[in-house]
Amino acid sequence: MTIVASVLMLVFCVLTLGRYAAKVPTSVVAGFSAGIGYIMIVSQLNVIFGVGVLIVNAVAAVLAGCAIYALEFLYQRYVAPETSMPGIARVAE
């Protein structure tokens, strides 16, 4: 896998495709990095706690649900009142 990544990096360098990477928004890169970090943590839960994969998947689903709920709550509380974004329904307080 490391060799494939190295070859891709060399191809991108030779074809000067790095200029397109600058067009990717910072929020997309941050979200992608957070998702990768989450996957890395969840994949190590069975090693840390010594439990089966089924339990790890259940814990991962609960953690993901809690994270989504918390982000929605924070968005509604701090961002939605200041901006008007069509398509985003505001939860009644």
C-alpha positions in Angstrom: 0.0 0.0 0.0 2.9 2.4 0.8 4.4 1.7 -2.6 1.1 2.5 -4.4 0.8 5.8 -2.4 4.4 6.7 -3.3 3.8 6.0 -7.0 0.7 8.1 -7.0 2.5 11.0 -5.3 5.3 10.8 -7.9 2.7 10.8 -10.8 1.0 13.8 -9.3 4.3 15.6 -9.0 5.4 14.8 -12.6 2.0 15.9 -13.9 1.9 19.0 -11.6 -1.5 18.2 -10.3 -0.8 19.8 -7.0 -2.4 23.1 -8.2 -5.8 21.3 -8.0 -5.3 20.3 -4.4 -5.2 24.0 -3.5 -8.8 24.3 -4.7 -10.1 21.8 -2.1 -11.7 23.8 0.8 -10.1 23.6 4.2 -13.4 22.3 5.8 -13.4 19.3 3.4 -9.8 18.4 4.3 -10.6 18.9 8.1 -13.7 16.7 7.8 -11.9 14.0 5.9 -9.0 14.0 8.4 -11.5 13.8 11.3 -13.2 10.9 9.6 -10.0 9.0 9.1 -9.0 9.7 12.8 -12.4 8.3 13.9 -12.0 5.2 11.8 -8.5 4.7 13.3 -9.7 5.0 16.9 -12.7 2.7 16.3 -10.6 0.1 14.6 -8.4 -0.1 17.7 -11.2 -0.5 20.3 -11.1 -4.2 20.1 -7.3 -4.2 20.8 -7.7 -1.8 23.7 -10.6 -3.4 25.4 -10.1 -7.0 24.2 -13.7 -7.4 23.0 -15.3 -8.8 19.9 -15.9 -7.0 16.7 -19.7 -7.0 17.2 -19.3 -5.0 20.4 -16.9 -2.6 18.8 -19.3 -2.0 15.9 -22.1 -1.3 18.4 -19.9 1.1 20.4 -18.8 2.8 17.1 -22.4 3.3 16.1 -23.4 4.8 19.4 -20.3 7.1 19.3 -21.1 8.2 15.8 -24.7 8.9 16.7 -23.7 11.0 19.7 -21.2 13.0 17.6 -23.8 13.7 15.0 -26.4 14.8 17.6 -23.8 17.0 19.3 -22.8 18.7 16.1 -26.4 19.3 15.1 -27.1 20.7 18.6 -24.1 23.0 18.4 -25.0 24.1 14.9 -28.6 25.0 15.9 -27.4 26.8 19.0 -24.6 28.9 17.7 -24.6 29.1 13.9 -28.3 28.8 12.7 -29.6 31.9 14.7 -26.9 34.1 13.0 -27.3 32.9 9.5 -30.3 32.2 7.2 -29.6 29.0 5.3 -32.5 27.6 3.3 -33.0 23.9 3.7 -31.7 23.8 7.3 -34.6 23.6 9.7 -34.2 25.2 13.0 -35.1 23.0 16.0 -37.5 24.7 18.4 -35.9 25.6 21.7 
